[in-house]
Amino acid sequence: MTFEKTKKLTALKKICSKCFDCDLGKTRLNAVFSDGSVEAKIMLIGEAPGQNEDETGLPFVGRAGKLLDKLFLSQNLTRENDIYICNTVKCRPPQNRVPTDFEKAQCKKYLDEQIKIIEPKIILLCGTTAVKSILKTKEPISKIRGQWFEGANGAKIMPIFHPSYLLRNSSVKEGTPKWLMLEDIKKIKNAYSG
């Protein structure tokens, strides 16, 4: 199974790396396809690559990514074993702006195929852009984070705060964004183990 998934994802990544369906392809250094385990039951979908990601070709490798790894590690979850990570768009928008609807639409075929191949049990929508892209809601993330939604093929979907937001709100006092994120990760771990 791992071999088949890896083979399909490698072929898709190759196509993605040559994609110029929107202008983001013209300014990227690397298409940032994914990281983590192809056998993961948890898939995390972020917004778009930033500068560090564009340079390395891997998602969530800057300060926000390191914080994300640390938060998941608090529940013994790692990208190497438990989480498959990707973004709504695979190329960095200039100046890290939010990707446009057109850009997201052009990349949707890659994201849809990643979900189909990985077959996650849990999908985490990391930040507002991922939430709007997948759930098609106007509800602010502060109102729906930590809640479960039903996804395709029985996957459970949960919106979570983006770690860059947590970097700006570092307190872990009860009720703060970082504390809420740690509580959400406990819920995720329980659903993962169940």
C-alpha positions in Angstrom: 0.0 0.0 0.0 2.8 2.4 0.9 4.5 1.7 -2.4 1.4 2.4 -4.4 0.6 5.6 -2.5 4.2 6.8 -2.9 4.2 6.0 -6.6 1.0 8.0 -7.2 2.1 10.9 -5.1 5.5 11.0 -6.8 3.8 11.2 -10.2 1.4 13.9 -9.0 4.3 15.9 -7.5 6.2 15.7 -10.8 3.2 17.2 -12.7 2.7 19.8 -10.0 6.3 20.9 -10.2 5.9 21.7 -13.9 2.5 23.5 -13.4 2.1 27.1 -14.6 -1.7 27.2 -14.5 -1.5 30.4 -12.6 1.1 33.2 -12.2 2.4 31.8 -8.9 4.4 29.2 -10.9 6.3 32.0 -12.5 7.7 33.4 -9.3 8.3 30.3 -7.2 11.6 28.7 -6.5 10.0 25.3 -5.7 6.5 23.9 -5.8 5.9 22.9 -2.2 4.0 19.6 -2.5 4.0 17.9 0.8 5.8 16.4 3.8 5.1 13.7 6.3 3.9 10.1 6.2 2.0 8.7 3.2 0.3 6.3 5.6 -0.8 9.0 7.9 -4.3 9.0 9.3 -4.1 12.8 9.8 -3.8 15.2 7.0 -3.0 18.9 7.7 -3.9 21.4 5.1 -2.4 24.9 5.4 -2.7 28.1 3.3 0.3 28.5 1.1 4.1 28.2 1.3 6.1 31.0 2.8 9.7 32.0 2.0 11.3 29.1 4.0 9.0 26.7 2.3 9.6 28.1 -1.2 13.4 27.7 -0.6 13.3 24.2 0.8 10.3 22.7 -1.2 8.8 21.5 2.1 5.7 22.8 4.0 5.8 24.3 7.5 9.5 24.4 8.0 9.9 28.0 9.3 9.2 29.2 12.8 5.5 28.4 12.5 6.3 24.9 11.3 8.7 24.3 14.2 5.9 25.4 16.7 3.4 23.2 14.9 5.7 20.2 15.3 6.3 21.0 19.0 2.5 21.3 19.6 1.8 17.9 18.0 4.7 16.4 19.8 3.0 17.3 23.1 0.6 14.4 22.2 3.3 12.2 20.7 2.2 13.0 17.1 4.9 13.6 14.4 4.9 14.4 10.7 7.3 11.4 10.2 4.8 8.9 11.5 1.3 10.4 11.9 0.7 13.5 9.8 0.7 14.3 6.1 1.1 18.0 5.5 0.2 20.1 2.4 -1.3 23.4 1.4 -4.3 24.7 -0.5 -1.8 26.1 -3.1 1.6 24.7 -3.8 3.5 27.9 -4.8 4.4 30.9 -2.6 2.3 34.0 -3.3 4.4 37.1 -3.6 5.1 38.8 -0.2 3.2 35.9 1.5 -0.2 37.4 0.5 -3.3 35.3 0.8 -3.8 33.2 -2.4 -6.6 34.4 -4.7 -9.7 32.3 -5.4 -8.3 31.7 -9.0 -5.0 30.5 -7.6 -6.7 28.1 -5.2 -9.0 26.8 -8.0 -6.0 26.1 -10.2 -4.3 24.1 -7.4 -7.5 22.3 -6.2 -6.9 19.3 -8.5 -3.6 18.6 -6.7 -5.2 18.9 -3.3 -8.2 16.8 -4.2 -5.9 14.0 -5.5 -3.7 14.2 -2.4 -6.8 13.6 -0.2 -7.9 10.8 -2.4 -4.5 9.0 -2.3 -3.8 9.5 1.4 -7.4 8.6 2.5 -7.0 10.4 5.9 -9.2 9.6 8.8 -8.8 13.2 10.1 -8.3 16.4 8.1 -7.0 19.5 9.9 -7.7 22.9 8.3 -4.9 25.1 9.5 -5.9 28.7 9.4 -8.6 30.8 7.7 -7.7 30.2 4.1 -7.8 26.4 4.4 -11.1 26.6 6.3 -12.7 28.8 3.6 -11.3 26.7 0.8 -12.6 23.3 2.2 -15.6 24.2 4.3 -16.9 27.1 2.2 -17.9 29.0 5.3 -17.8 32.6 6.2 -17.7 31.8 10.0 -14.5 33.1 11.6 -12.0 30.4 12.6 -12.3 31.7 16.2 -15.9 30.5 16.3 -15.4 27.0 14.7 -11.9 25.9 15.6 -11.8 22.7 17.6 -15.2 21.6 16.2 -15.7 18.4 14.1 -17.2 18.5 10.6 -18.0 15.6 8.3 -15.9 15.3 5.2 -15.9 13.0 2.2 -15.4 9.3 2.7 -16.1 9.6 6.4 -13.1 11.8 7.2 -13.5 14.0 10.2 -12.5 17.7 9.6 -11.4 20.1 12.3 -10.4 23.8 11.8 -7.3 24.8 13.9 -5.4 28.0 14.4 -2.5 28.6 12.2 0.8 28.4 14.1 1.9 31.9 12.8 -1.1 33.3 14.7 0.1 31.5 17.9 3.6 33.0 17.5 2.0 36.4 17.9 -0.1 35.1 20.9 2.4 33.0 22.9 0.7 32.9 26.3 -0.5 29.4 27.4 -2.9 30.7 30.1 -6.3 29.0 30.0 -8.5 30.4 27.3 -5.6 31.9 25.2 -5.2 30.8 21.5 -2.2 28.6 22.3 -4.0 26.9 25.2 -7.0 26.3 22.9 -4.7 24.8 20.3 -3.2 22.4 22.8 -6.8 21.4 23.8 -7.7 20.8 20.1 -4.6 18.6 19.7 -5.7 16.5 22.6 -9.1 16.0 20.8 -7.3 15.2 17.6 -5.2 12.6 19.5 -8.3 11.0 21.0 -10.0 10.8 17.6 -6.8 9.4 16.1 -6.4 6.7 18.8 -10.1 5.8 18.8 
